[in-house]
Amino acid sequence: VPDLSNVGLMEDRATLRISSQLLANWLHHGLVSEGEIRSVFAEMAKVVDQQNARDKAYRPMSTNLDTNIAYQAALKLVLDGKRAPNGYTEFTLHDARRKAKAAFVSRL
């Protein structure tokens, strides 16, 4: 996964769990607001779209944040992070994957 400087980094479920729980914790303790989280995620969606612009299979997120399954899953990991058992990401990721597959099949 490229960072803000486009340097490729390794991101797996463990680091995703740590990152999402860190932000969920900041949200819980009032260090950031939900509005700030949403605003930064919207900005980052544009960055991710640019980083993946050459990938023909990539579906941009920033053009419709409210219905983009990947974007909504990322947001849910943070906004619902306090309620996630042990901070696990699998429930949210698997649910999003099912939705994405169903949306793909319905377009065929």
N, C-alpha and C positions, 0 to 999 in steps of 0.2 A: 504494500500500500504506500503510495507516495505521500510524503509529508508536505508541509507548506512550501518547502524549498524544492519539491519534486525529487527528493532523495527517497529511494525505495526502502521501506522498513518492513519487517516481518510483523504481521498482525494475525493473531490466532484468537480462539475463543477465550483463552485465559487473559490475554492482554485487553481484549474487548470487555471482558467482565470487570477488570480492574478500572479501566477508563470510564465505563458507564457508571460503576458504583462510586467512583470518585466524584463525578458530576452530580449524581443523585444525592450524595452526602453533602456537597456544597449547597445544593438546592434545599435540602432538609434543614440545614443550619443557617440559611439566609445569606450565604455568601454570594449567591447569584439568584436571580429571579427566574420564574418560568418564562417570562417575556424575553429576558436576555438569552436564555437557552434557545428558545425558538428563533430569535433573531440571528444568533451565531450559526445555528444549524442551517438556516436558510442561506446565509452567506457561504457556508462550507459546501452546500449542495451545488452551488455554482462552480466552486473550485473543483469539486469532484467531477462535475460534468465536463469541465475544460480538460482535466487530466485524462478523461476517457473519450474525448472527442473523436479520436481516430478508430476507436473500436466500433465496428458496424453493428455488433450485437448489443451494445450498451444502450440502455434506455435512460435518457436524461431525467434527473430528479427535479431540477429547479423550475421546470416549466409548469408543473402542477403538483405542488407540495402536498396539498390536501388529499390527493388520491394515490400518490406514488407509494407503493407498498414498501420499497426499500427505505425510503425516507421516513415513513411513519414508523417502521420497525426500529430504526435508529433512535428516533425521538422517544419512542415508548421505553426503550432500554433505560433511558435516563429518567423520564418523568414517572415511570412506574418502578424504578429501581429499588425504592425503599420497600416495596411489597414483594419483590422477587425473592423467592426462597434462596437464601445463601448467595444472592446476587447472580444466580445462574441465568445465562442468556439463552439457553436452549429452547425454553418454552416460547419465547418471543420469536426467535429465529425460525423455529420449525413452523410456527403458525404463519409467519410471513412467507415462508417457502411454499406452504400449501396454498395460500392465497395467490401467490405469483404463478404457480403451476395452473391453478384453476383459471386465472385470467388469461394465460397463454392458450390453454385448451379452448376456451370460449371464443377466442379470436380466429381459430382455425376453421 
